Amino acid sequence: MDPGTIQKIANMCSMEPEQVISVHDGSTTYHVPLLLEKQNILGILCEYLDLQLDRAHPHVEQGKRMWDNWVYLVRSQDTIIDTISIALVGKYTSNKDAYLSVSKSIEHAAMYCHKKVRIIWIDAAHLEEETYRTSAVKYHKAWHDLCSVKGIVVPGGFGTHATGGMIRAITWARTNKKPFLGICLGMQLTVVEYARHVMGIPDAGSQELHPESKNHVIVYMPGHNQENSRDTMRLGKHPCIFKDGTEWSKLRSLYGPPISQIEERHRNQYEINPEMVEELEKAGLAVVGKDPTGKRIEIIEIRDHPFFIGVQFHPEYLSRVLRPSKVFLGFFAAAAQCLEKIPMALQQGQQSLVEEY
């Protein structure tokens, strides 16, 4: 802002001009800290709050390194032109805030890969035959968008609405070798799709979505109270243990060879039917991660696919700008065709795939 505008704002608010901080529009929200730092926000806060800043404290040096990494990562985005399109196929896409943590996690992964991302929001219901009968334009546009992207995400949710369209999107990703990530409900529908179309069980379903089915591949968790389901939802951070013999897993490779256990946050009431696991694996849907009891399935993956992974947990809850979720990072890197570079970059502690600082 020019000095005259600053003075006017100061007078209106009974403030001193040096107390006025400008946060104007930028290319991304990630530029806001840069704007604040340029205006000496730290010095102003320390002065007016009488805070003593110990420059020799170890946390100060750690913070400086974090700040340098932030500045580099954000500024590098200004010169990137390579854009990767990702479809987010969900129930609530008319309200994008419903999937804000998912879309931001995709952004974090894109920044690490030194790419830009264009998220294509697809209402899963528009992929269904009912939409074709009522609005062929919406139907064909949804399918055009789905077929045009580099990767597909099917996130979580509840209820039967639009799940038929989500299953269709999963089928497309599996059969056309498109990088795919299914989260919570997305993972459960992945199992339903696989059982129906690969294992030949046409009525395979979920106890939540298909109560009439005689072949439930997704069931209520043990102890689930159907009358008061919120009391028995599995919440919070829980460990996931990689299964022996899954060193081939694309997802596991992102965590590094020594890692055999990770922790992720959960929010679910349903799980893969333990009685179906052996049949699923025989048919090619590998179980990569389980809970400590060895009964609950946390990660599934198809081996001979560029990237086809379902996770019962919600990796978006732990993703950060400087520490993107490895699940989303692997998915996006596969879509951007740079997945083979990621494990080594992570082991070397790189803040992005571009090494020049």
Helices and strands as residue ranges (DSSP letters): H 3-12, G 17-19, G 29-31, H 32-38, H 41-48, H 58-76, G 77-79, E 83-90, G 96-99, H 100-112, E 116-123, G 124-127, H 129-134, H 136-148, E 151-154, H 163-175, E 180-183, H 185-197, E 204-206, E 215-220, G 229-232, E 234-242, H 250-253, E 261-268, E 270-272, G 274-276, H 277-282, E 285-290, E 297-302, E 308-311, G 315-318, H 326-335, G 339-341, H 342-347
